[in-house]
Amino acid sequence: MLQIKKVPLFGTRARCVKQLYQEAFPVEQRVPFWSLRLRSGMNGMELSAYYDEDVFCGFVNLVASDDAVYVYYLAVDAERRGKGYGAMILDDLRRRYAGKTIALDIEATDPAADNPRQRAARRAFYLDNGFVSSGYGFKDGGLFEVLVCGEKLAGPGAYASLIDRLAFGLTSTVVRPMKEIKHPRKR
């Protein structure tokens, strides 16, 4: 069974999470790591590391509201991928946040992207683990699709308000139906 440990501002655990964060997410998709650490525990934000015994397996960064959880970042250490750890982390989130919708975003599948197989595999992983498309997405240096586990939220504004909490509302994400984003109407 995985152990969950809060990520402190400094120390070995923080260094492990930071290294995986930098390896797993391209620079254009990352906020400064110090910001994630500083905000964890504030206003429903969480930054947690997962361990199997004493072995670091991965981490999750999320925000929880009264009815939903938005996962900003979830990553499994490269040496532990394909061994069920990602599924165990998602199981833990479903257990800890039972009764709440869990939402997250992934790079939308695109055959013209530089990593189409990776995107398809990531989407398949989440679908295999109980997530479905919300039907919504957004653009932020690329096209992202919002997936959910549990009840879908009340509309694009509900997803946008959760996404924007990562930046304390200093940004405004425009969440729209995927079909409108992928195939915008000609004017």
Backbone torsions as a table, in degrees:
resi	resn	phi	psi	omega
1	MET	NA	138.6	-178.9
2	LEU	-75.8	145.4	173.6
3	GLN	-103.0	141.0	178.1
4	ILE	-106.5	131.6	178.8
5	LYS	-131.7	133.5	175.8
6	LYS	-62.6	148.0	179.4
7	VAL	-95.5	115.9	179.9
8	PRO	-76.3	175.1	179.0
9	LEU	-66.4	-33.7	-176.8
10	PHE	-137.0	168.4	174.3
11	GLY	111.8	179.6	-176.0
12	THR	-60.0	-44.2	-178.9
13	ARG	-60.9	-44.8	179.1
14	ALA	-62.8	-39.9	178.8
15	ARG	-64.9	-41.5	178.8
16	CYS	-61.8	-46.2	-179.3
17	VAL	-65.2	-43.9	-179.9
18	LYS	-60.5	-44.1	-179.7
19	GLN	-62.0	-45.5	178.9
20	LEU	-65.3	-41.0	177.9
21	TYR	-56.0	-46.4	-178.6
22	GLN	-71.1	-30.7	178.4
23	GLU	-77.7	-36.2	-171.0
24	ALA	-86.3	-24.0	-175.3
25	PHE	-123.8	132.5	177.5
26	PRO	-64.1	151.8	-174.7
27	VAL	-54.2	-35.8	-178.5
28	GLU	-71.7	-10.7	178.0
29	GLN	-104.9	3.4	-176.5
30	ARG	-106.3	145.3	166.0
31	VAL	-97.7	162.5	179.7
32	PRO	-56.0	134.4	-175.8
33	PHE	-61.3	-38.5	179.3
34	TRP	-57.3	-31.6	179.8
35	SER	-67.5	-41.2	177.6
36	LEU	-62.4	-44.9	-179.0
37	ARG	-65.0	-45.1	-176.6
38	LEU	-63.3	-37.9	-176.1
39	ARG	-82.9	-16.4	-177.3
40	SER	-60.9	133.3	-177.1
41	GLY	90.9	-9.3	179.3
42	MET	-97.1	128.3	170.1
43	ASN	52.1	44.4	176.8
44	GLY	83.1	2.8	179.9
45	MET	-81.7	147.1	179.7
46	GLU	-141.7	137.8	170.3
47	LEU	-130.8	109.1	-174.6
48	SER	-127.7	144.2	176.1
49	ALA	-103.0	147.3	178.0
50	TYR	-113.2	134.8	-179.4
51	TYR	-128.4	143.1	169.8
52	ASP	-108.8	106.4	-168.8
53	GLU	61.3	-119.6	179.6
54	ASP	-105.3	12.1	-175.4
55	VAL	-100.0	122.3	177.9
56	PHE	-66.1	128.6	-177.0
57	CYS	-113.0	-34.6	-176.7
58	GLY	175.3	-172.3	179.8
59	PHE	-150.7	164.7	174.6
60	VAL	-139.8	142.8	173.2
61	ASN	-126.1	125.5	-175.3
62	LEU	-149.7	170.8	171.2
63	VAL	-130.9	138.1	179.2
64	ALA	-114.8	135.6	173.4
65	SER	-115.0	-171.1	-178.8
66	ASP	-61.9	-35.5	-174.5
67	ASP	-121.7	-2.3	-175.3
68	ALA	-149.9	161.4	174.7
69	VAL	-127.9	132.8	175.2
70	TYR	-115.0	119.9	179.1
71	VAL	-88.7	113.4	178.6
72	TYR	-80.9	-46.2	-177.7
73	TYR	-138.6	134.8	172.4
74	LEU	-143.0	127.2	179.7
75	ALA	-146.4	146.8	175.8
76	VAL	-113.8	138.2	178.4
77	ASP	-53.7	138.2	-175.0
78	ALA	-54.6	-36.5	-179.0
79	GLU	-73.3	-13.4	-177.2
80	ARG	-111.5	-0.4	178.4
81	ARG	-67.0	147.9	179.8
82	GLY	80.0	8.9	-178.6
83	LYS	-115.8	13.4	175.9
84	GLY	90.8	0.1	-177.6
85	TYR	-68.0	-39.2	177.8
86	GLY	-60.4	-43.6	177.9
87	ALA	-63.9	-38.5	178.5
88	MET	-65.7	-38.3	177.7
89	ILE	-64.3	-44.1	177.9
90	LEU	-63.6	-39.7	176.2
91	ASP	-59.8	-42.1	178.6
92	ASP	-62.0	-42.6	179.2
93	LEU	-63.4	-42.3	178.2
94	ARG	-62.8	-38.1	179.3
95	ARG	-68.6	-49.0	-176.9
96	ARG	-69.3	-28.7	-177.5
97	TYR	-116.7	38.4	-180.0
98	ALA	-55.2	136.0	179.7
99	GLY	88.2	-7.3	178.2
100	LYS	-107.3	148.6	172.4
101	THR	-72.3	135.5	174.1
102	ILE	-109.0	123.4	-179.2
103	ALA	-123.0	152.7	176.2
104	LEU	-158.2	166.6	177.2
105	ASP	-122.8	150.0	177.4
106	ILE	-132.4	158.1	173.1
107	GLU	-61.3	130.2	-178.9
108	ALA	-65.2	146.5	177.3
109	THR	-65.5	137.8	-177.3
110	ASP	-157.8	112.0	-178.9
111	PRO	-60.2	-22.0	-178.7
112	ALA	-88.2	-5.4	-179.5
113	ALA	-69.5	163.0	179.2
114	ASP	-76.5	-9.4	179.9
115	ASN	-136.9	53.1	-174.3
116	PRO	-62.3	-36.5	-179.8
117	ARG	-67.5	-41.9	179.4
118	GLN	-63.0	-42.5	178.9
119	ARG	-63.2	-44.4	180.0
120	ALA	-64.7	-40.9	179.5
121	ALA	-65.4	-40.7	179.1
122	ARG	-63.7	-44.2	179.1
123	ARG	-62.9	-44.8	179.2
124	ALA	-60.7	-39.6	178.2
125	PHE	-58.1	-49.4	-178.5
126	TYR	-67.7	-39.9	177.5
127	LEU	-63.0	-40.4	177.7
128	ASP	-65.4	-21.0	-178.5
129	ASN	-106.0	27.4	169.9
130	GLY	93.5	3.5	178.3
131	PHE	-90.3	154.2	174.8
132	VAL	-134.9	162.9	176.8
133	SER	-69.3	137.5	174.9
134	SER	-78.9	-16.3	-174.0
135	GLY	89.0	-1.9	-177.1
136	TYR	-116.7	161.2	176.8
137	GLY	-161.8	-176.9	179.5
138	PHE	-157.2	163.0	175.9
139	LYS	-107.7	133.1	177.5
140	ASP	-156.5	76.0	-174.1
141	GLY	74.0	8.6	-178.4
142	GLY	168.1	176.3	-179.0
143	LEU	-98.3	128.7	-179.3
144	PHE	-121.2	139.7	177.9
145	GLU	-106.7	137.0	178.5
146	VAL	-93.8	125.3	176.3
147	LEU	-109.6	152.3	-179.8
148	VAL	-135.1	152.9	171.3
149	CYS	-125.5	117.4	-174.3
150	GLY	107.2	-162.6	-178.8
151	GLU	-65.7	139.5	174.6
152	LYS	-69.3	148.5	179.8
153	LEU	-77.2	172.0	-169.3
154	ALA	-69.8	-1.3	178.7
155	GLY	149.5	-178.7	-174.9
156	PRO	-60.5	-33.7	-179.7
157	GLY	-63.6	-34.3	179.3
158	ALA	-65.7	-40.5	177.6
159	TYR	-68.5	-44.0	-178.0
160	ALA	-60.1	-41.4	-178.1
161	SER	-65.9	-34.8	176.3
162	LEU	-69.9	-44.7	-180.0
163	ILE	-59.6	-43.6	-175.2
164	ASP	-71.1	-15.0	178.6
165	ARG	-66.2	-23.3	177.8
166	LEU	-60.4	-33.7	-179.7
167	ALA	-104.7	23.2	179.7
168	PHE	53.0	33.2	178.5
169	GLY	75.7	9.7	180.0
170	LEU	-77.9	-12.4	175.3
171	THR	-119.3	165.1	179.2
172	SER	-133.7	101.8	-179.8
173	THR	-81.4	131.7	177.7
174	VAL	-98.1	105.5	178.8
175	VAL	-96.5	129.3	-177.5
176	ARG	-137.8	165.6	174.5
177	PRO	-56.9	138.5	-177.9
178	MET	-56.6	-38.9	-177.2
179	LYS	-64.1	-31.1	177.4
180	GLU	-73.1	-33.2	-178.4
181	ILE	-77.6	-43.4	-178.2
182	LYS	-71.2	-35.4	-177.3
183	HIS	-130.9	72.1	-177.6
184	PRO	-62.6	146.3	178.0
185	ARG	-68.2	141.2	176.5
186	LYS	-78.6	142.5	-178.9
187	ARG	-99.4	NA	NA
